[in-house]
Amino acid sequence: MEITIEDFDKVDVRIGTIVAVEINKKARHPAYKLTVDLGEELGTKISSAQITDLYTPEQLIGRQAVFCMNLKPMHIGSVKSEVRILGSESTGGVVLLQPSMQVKNGDRIF
């Protein structure tokens, strides 16, 4: 299905840095609760992510990744997931999308 550029422009995708990671204990499938710094304008948001197969909490803290900002928040276990981390579903788990060099938190993807 094709979409227009206007449709694409409605999706707000930004760079953020993961600053804290906890186990989402009440999620149906293994998941982390991520605290993400999205810069001064957007602040800090929470995301629940099923990325435990390939990443440990220590590997995630300080890592920049790509987040979709304007999906409707959803509850996953006891976590209100405000943003969605983007990745590629691969053999063995989800591989995170991330910039090839350090950029400013909150930078928009276009």
N, C-alpha and C positions, 0 to 999 in steps of 0.2 A: 504494500500500500504506500503510495507516495503522499507526502505532505507538502504544504507550501512553506516558503521561507517565513511567512507570518506565523504559521503553526510552530515552526522550529524556534522562532524568537520568543515564544511564550515560555519556553523551558529555561529556568534560571539555574545555570550550572556554575559552580564556583570552586576555587581552591581553598582548602582549609588544612590546618595542622592538628593532628591528634595529640591532645595534651594529657589525657587520662584514659585508662582502660580498666574495666572491671568485667567479671563474668556476669552475664544476664542470667541469673539463676532460675528464673521462672519461664524462660523461653522454651518452647516445645522442642526446638532443635538447638544444638550448641551455638551460642552467640555471645558476642561481647557488647557491653554498653560503652560507647565511645563518647568522650567529651571532646568537642572540636572547636578550635579557635578559628573564627571566620573573619577576623579583622575588627577594627574599631567600629565600623558602621553596622555590621551584622552581629557582633558579639560572639558569645559561646552558645553552641547548640548541642543537643544529644542525638545520638544515632544508635540503633541496635543493628548489629551486622553479623551475619553468619559467615565469618571469615576465620574460624578457629582451626580449620584444617591446615592452613598454610602459614599462619602468623601467630606468634606468641605476643602477649601484651608488651613485652620488652622491645620487640621488633616494631611495634606500632607507634609507641610514644615518640613524638618528635617527627613523625613521618607526615609529609604532605600528601594529600590525596584529592580526588575530584568528588564533589558532592552535588546532588540535585537538591535545590533549596525549596522549590514551590510545589512539592507533592503534599497532599493532605496528611497531617501527622497521623500516626497509627500506634496503637499499643501493642507491644511485643513482650509477652510476659508482663512484668511490672514496669517496663520502661516505655515512656512516651517517646517514640522515635520521631524527631522533628525534621531531620534531613536524611537523605539516603546516599550512602557511599556507593560509588560506581566501580564496577570491576567486570572482568571477563570470566565467564564460567568455563573452567578448564578441567582437564583430568586432574583429580586430586583436590579441587576446591576453587575458590574465587581468587583471581589475581587482580589486585587493585590497580586502577588507573591512577597515574601520578605524573606530575610534570617532570621533564628531563633535567630541569635545574630549579633551584630555589626561586620562588616567586612570592609576591605579597599575598598574605591571607586575605580572602575576599575577592581576589581577582576573578573576573568573569571569564568563562569559557565561551568562545563564539566561533 
